[in-house]
Amino acid sequence: MNTQQADLDDLTPRPCPFCAHTGTYIESYRVAAKGSHVEYNLVCQNCGAQGPNDMSRSQAIKMWNMRRETAAEVEKLKAARGD
């Protein structure tokens, strides 16, 4: 895998670590208390789980991708629960 592909993979949101849904959107908002800047986070379109905030869109995606279980782990949990 080349460096550009690895960078793109880092910026592709993984499925939600809580419900395994693949749809997310990036939420942005202005933070006045810290010198009036914009912060971003990812939100699952299915269950509403929110990722960590960051001042960079790309870093917000990377932090979302580092959360809890991987999609495979979520599928195992769902199968064990009978979902």
N, C-alpha and C positions, 0 to 999 in steps of 0.2 A: 504494500500500500504506500502510495507517495504521500508527501507532507500535505499537499493540498487536500487530498481525500481525507486524511486524518483530521485536518482542521474542519472540513465540512461535517464529518461524523460527530465531532465535538459540538457542533452547532445545530445538530438535528436532535430535537427533544425526544428523549426516551419515553416509553409509555408511563402513565401515572404509577407511582410505586404503591398506591393504595387500591386502585380499582383496575389497573392494567389498560385503561382507555388510552388510545393513541392521540386523541384530539386535545390540543392545548392552545392557549392564546397568551400573548404577552401583554401584561397590564403595565401601564406607566402612570406615574403620578408625580406631582411636584411636592418636594419636601422643603418647606420654608424654614424649619427649625435648624437645618444644617447648612445654611447659606443659600437657600433657594436653588436647588438642583433637581433633576429628574432621576427617579429610581425606577427599576423594572423588576418584575417577577413573572413567572409562568403560573398559569392557572389551568387546572384540568377542566375541560368542558363538561365532563360527566359528573364528577363528585365534588368539584369546587376546591380540591386541595390546592394549596398555594406553595410555591417554592420560595426560597430565600430572596431577599431584595439585594439589588446591586445597582451601581450607577452606570453599568455597562450592560447592554442587551446580551452581548455574547457571553459575558461572565454569568449573567442570570441563568442562561441556558445551561452553561457548564455546571453550575451549582445544582440546578434541577436534576441533571443527569447523574450527579454524585449521591443522590438521596437514597436512602434505605434499600429496598429490594430491587433487583433487576426485574425485567418483564418475565423472564423464565421463573424466577422465584415467586412472583405474584401468581403465575399460572399454576404452580405447584400448590400454593396456598388455596387458590380457588378450587382446584380439583379435590384437595383434601376436605374442604368445606362442603363440596357437592354443588358449587355454583355453576 
